[in-house]
Amino acid sequence: MKSLVKLIVAVMVLSGTAFAQSAKVDMGMGVLKAPPKLAANAVVGDWGTIMTGSIRTSSQKDLMFGVSLVTSLFTDTTVASSQYRKSEAEAEATIEVRVLVDGVEAAPNEVTFDRRRQYMMAQFDGFSCQILADGTVALDGCAYQDEILQLVLDTEAAHAFFFGAANVGVGDHTIAVQARMTTSTTGLANARALIGKGAFTIEEVRLVNGATVELK
């Protein structure tokens, strides 16, 4: 499935001096390219470029990149159980994103934009009997047991994140936003990952050295 989106490119230019101008902020939205599809039986896909941009720096600068994506995950698990036999199925799909500046990963490297793990287990037919070695049913070996159906969903999502690169140097810089997909299935299951609309920004900033953020 391909998702094509018509997007607008916008560039904001701020004056550096009265005689020169330089682009400080670049915001772009474009037709997204689908990341490479996973090969048969592959677990982790290859990185694919989905958005690109460029910026010129006139002095040693730090750059900050904002990436925002609409993502979609599809997981399907099917179980079939009888005679109280345990049946399991699991499907997992992940979308990771990274930003490259002149081919070098920006901090904090790969970021999980979307991940889902779906697990299903069933044990049906609660009336069961003990089968003897000769194939007969034990007279007192039949009993009712509770039937079991279990569904576990484990999800994680970002959808928007800021990346940073320090001391990128003077000159023209090429920025590439890349994504890769990971799928894993066991039993009767299927998993897919899709990317829809997206946008990213490039901004010259002054990063604070040694700053820490404490999550509570």
Secondary structure as the mmCIF struct_conf table of DSSP 4:
data_model
#
loop_
_struct_conf.conf_type_id
_struct_conf.id
_struct_conf.beg_label_comp_id
_struct_conf.beg_label_asym_id
_struct_conf.beg_label_seq_id
_struct_conf.end_label_comp_id
_struct_conf.end_label_asym_id
_struct_conf.end_label_seq_id
STRN STRN1 VAL A 9 SER A 15
BEND BEND1 GLY A 16 PHE A 19
STRN STRN2 GLN A 21 GLY A 28
HELX_LH_PP_P HELX_LH_PP_P1 VAL A 31 ALA A 39
TURN_TY1_P TURN_TY1_P1 ALA A 40 ASN A 41
BEND BEND2 VAL A 43 VAL A 43
STRN STRN3 VAL A 44 VAL A 44
HELX_LH_PP_P HELX_LH_PP_P2 GLY A 45 TRP A 47
STRN STRN4 GLY A 48 THR A 57
BEND BEND3 SER A 58 GLN A 60
STRN STRN5 ASP A 62 THR A 78
TURN_TY1_P TURN_TY1_P2 GLN A 83 TYR A 84
STRN STRN6 LYS A 86 VAL A 101
TURN_TY1_P TURN_TY1_P3 ASP A 102 GLY A 103
STRN STRN7 VAL A 104 GLU A 105
HELX_LH_PP_P HELX_LH_PP_P3 ALA A 106 ALA A 106
STRN STRN8 ALA A 107 ALA A 107
TURN_TY1_P TURN_TY1_P4 PRO A 108 PRO A 108
STRN STRN9 VAL A 111 GLN A 123
STRN STRN10 PHE A 127 ILE A 131
HELX_LH_PP_P HELX_LH_PP_P4 LEU A 132 LEU A 132
TURN_TY1_P TURN_TY1_P5 ALA A 133 ASP A 134
BEND BEND4 GLY A 135 GLY A 135
HELX_LH_PP_P HELX_LH_PP_P5 THR A 136 THR A 136
STRN STRN11 VAL A 137 TYR A 144
STRN STRN12 ILE A 148 ALA A 157
BEND BEND5 HIS A 159 HIS A 159
STRN STRN13 ALA A 160 ALA A 165
BEND BEND6 VAL A 170 VAL A 170
STRN STRN14 GLY A 171 THR A 186
BEND BEND7 GLY A 187 GLY A 187
STRN STRN15 LEU A 188 VAL A 205
HELX_LH_PP_P HELX_LH_PP_P6 LEU A 207 VAL A 208
TURN_TY1_P TURN_TY1_P6 ASN A 209 GLY A 210
#
